[in-house]
């Protein structure tokens, strides 16, 4: 469960911004997880996949956080409640 409410409209806006300003091919794995997360926002496995996809972006991480700051909030969550 996330500490921050995840709204589909926020995820859709993030995807739109990312696809507008970045090469969609480079962020495809991240966008795929975001689309799934919009449908199942409380799925801890999807949050883990989001973290993994984000880690795989390398230098694009900064650009992703610039255009989709909601992702930063999701990644700062503690899905394990520690």
NORLIN-V926268 format. One record per run of one state. SS is the DSSP state (alpha for helix, beta for strand, coil for the rest). FROM is the first residue (numbers start at 1). TO is the last residue. Records with the same first field share a line. If there is no record, write none. Layout:
SS=FROM-TO, FROM-TO
//
This chain:
coil=1-7, 22-23, 40-43, 56-57, 68-68, 76-82
alpha=8-21, 24-39, 44-55, 58-67, 69-75
//
